[in-house]
Structure formats: structure tokens, C-alpha cells
Amino acid sequence: MMHYGSVNDDGEECSVGLTVQGSDGHTERISFIIDTGATGSMVLPPEIVDRLSLSPSVDEYVRVTQADGSSDRHGLYIAQVMWHGRLKQVEVVAFGPAPLIGMGLLQGSNLSVDAIPGGLVTITELSDTFC
């Protein structure tokens, strides 16, 4: 199973569309920016977390440190994402203005980017022999 996305017209960010399922079974197709500097799996703006009725994680909060060194606590939730053809449970940080996926979700995948405006972004699952 592959996921396809694109580089924006400015050539500054890559995005991919994924289907996320909330606690009540409601699903939504969301365009995520790929953030290879993020160690977690997924970040969603609080209004999307609310719209999907995501359940809080056991930990409830997580400390997020940004690239500028600032840090703060944010809500931690559980969602299901359609990933490589199957539903995968992920932790979601409720934070910021834009949906992001990080290296936690990309673990076990190959990310390929045609680094030009409008370029193709492809995410493929690696076989178990590589992981």
C-alpha cells in the first residue's frame, strides 16, 4: 500500500491525505504536512480533535518542545489512522494550526519526495526485513 501526496507550489512543504477515525467511528480525510523534525506520530489542531471526538490518552498530556526551544504541555489523544491499508492506533497531540505527521508514524516506511514545486510525495511500507 502506498500513500501519495505532493510538494506545495512554493516547494516548501510536503503533504499527504490520510483518513483518521475518531472514538465514535466518525472518519475524516485530512491533509497532513510531513514534519521529519517531529518525533511523535501525529499533531492535530484542537478543533479537529474535538470534531473527531478523540478520547484522551492514558497520559492525557505531553510536553512539546518546538524548534525554537520553547516548550509547553498539550493534550494527548488516541485516534485510528488508515495507514498502509489497515487501521493503526496512534497518539495525537492537540496543538497548532496545521495537521502534521512525524517520524513516529513514518517508522517502517520509505518517504520519497520529488523536491520541486508540485512534486510527487510517496510513502511506501518497508518489508519486515528492513525494520
Summary of the structure (lengths in Angstrom):
residues: 131
radius of gyration: 14.6
end to end distance: 16.4
largest distance: 41.1
contacts: 382
relative contact order: 0.28
helix: 8%
strand: 54%
